[in-house]
Amino acid sequence: MSHAVTTVSESHLTPDEVEVLDARRRRGHLLLIIGLQTAVVTTLLSVLWVGQDLAQSPGWLHPIAYWAALTGTTSIVCFLWGLKLRSGFHEFTSY
């Protein structure tokens, strides 16, 4: 048996297909990292400045709140897209 964690669909891939699969999974990992970093930025913005921005900025002028919403949306999108691209990767669940 060559590799116990390899799925049936991945056991008969050509070297070029394996390279494409690895590139997809690396992009997914990159997106997960970007999602984590933007989640940290969103958390810091939300905890430190959004409340003050919403309370003291006049009218619809709330740049920090908009920035927090943008980074939060970016975080969620990157997490979901990264998980989708890394589907089938059993590096941490195979132990």
C-alpha positions as CSV (number, residue, x, y, z in Angstrom):
1,M,0.0,0.0,0.0
2,S,1.5,3.3,-1.1
3,H,-0.2,5.9,1.0
4,A,-3.1,5.2,3.4
5,V,-4.5,8.7,3.5
6,T,-4.8,9.1,-0.3
7,T,-8.4,9.0,-1.5
8,V,-9.4,6.7,-4.3
9,S,-9.8,9.6,-6.7
10,E,-6.3,10.8,-6.0
11,S,-4.5,7.5,-6.2
12,H,-4.4,7.4,-10.0
13,L,-3.3,10.9,-10.9
14,T,-0.6,11.7,-13.3
15,P,2.4,13.9,-12.1
16,D,0.9,16.9,-13.9
17,E,-2.5,16.5,-12.2
18,V,-0.7,16.1,-8.8
19,E,1.1,19.3,-9.4
20,V,-2.2,21.1,-10.2
21,L,-3.8,19.6,-7.1
22,D,-0.8,20.7,-4.9
23,A,-1.0,24.2,-6.3
24,R,-4.7,24.4,-5.6
25,R,-4.1,23.3,-2.0
26,R,-1.3,25.8,-1.5
27,R,-3.6,28.6,-2.7
28,G,-6.2,27.4,-0.3
29,H,-3.6,27.5,2.6
30,L,-2.6,31.0,1.6
31,L,-6.3,32.1,1.7
32,L,-6.7,30.6,5.1
33,I,-3.7,32.6,6.3
34,I,-5.1,35.8,4.8
35,G,-8.4,35.0,6.4
36,L,-6.8,34.6,9.8
37,Q,-4.8,37.8,9.5
38,T,-7.8,39.8,8.4
39,A,-9.8,38.3,11.3
40,V,-7.2,39.6,13.7
41,V,-7.3,43.0,12.2
42,T,-11.1,43.0,12.3
43,T,-11.0,42.0,16.0
44,L,-8.6,44.7,16.9
45,L,-10.6,47.3,15.0
46,S,-13.9,46.1,16.6
47,V,-12.6,46.0,20.1
48,L,-10.6,49.2,20.1
49,W,-12.1,51.8,17.7
50,V,-15.5,50.8,16.2
51,G,-17.6,51.8,19.2
52,Q,-16.0,55.2,19.5
53,D,-16.3,55.7,15.7
54,L,-20.0,54.8,15.8
55,A,-20.7,57.0,18.8
56,Q,-18.8,60.1,17.9
57,S,-18.7,60.3,14.1
58,P,-21.5,62.5,12.6
59,G,-24.1,61.0,10.2
60,W,-23.0,58.3,7.9
61,L,-19.3,59.1,8.3
62,H,-17.9,56.1,10.1
63,P,-14.7,55.1,8.3
64,I,-13.4,52.7,11.0
65,A,-16.7,50.8,11.1
66,Y,-16.7,50.5,7.3
67,W,-13.1,49.3,7.4
68,A,-13.9,46.7,10.1
69,A,-16.9,45.5,8.0
70,L,-14.7,45.3,4.9
71,T,-11.9,43.3,6.7
72,G,-14.5,41.1,8.3
73,T,-16.1,40.3,5.0
74,T,-12.7,39.7,3.4
75,S,-11.9,37.3,6.3
76,I,-15.1,35.3,5.9
77,V,-14.7,35.1,2.1
78,C,-11.0,34.0,2.4
79,F,-11.8,31.4,5.0
80,L,-14.6,29.9,3.0
81,W,-12.7,30.0,-0.3
82,G,-9.6,28.6,1.3
83,L,-11.5,25.7,2.9
84,K,-13.0,25.0,-0.5
85,L,-9.7,24.9,-2.3
86,R,-8.1,22.7,0.4
87,S,-10.9,20.1,0.4
88,G,-9.6,16.6,0.4
89,F,-6.4,17.5,2.2
90,H,-6.0,15.2,5.3
91,E,-2.7,16.4,6.7
92,F,-4.0,17.1,10.2
93,T,-7.0,14.7,10.3
94,S,-5.0,11.6,9.4
95,Y,-3.3,11.1,12.8
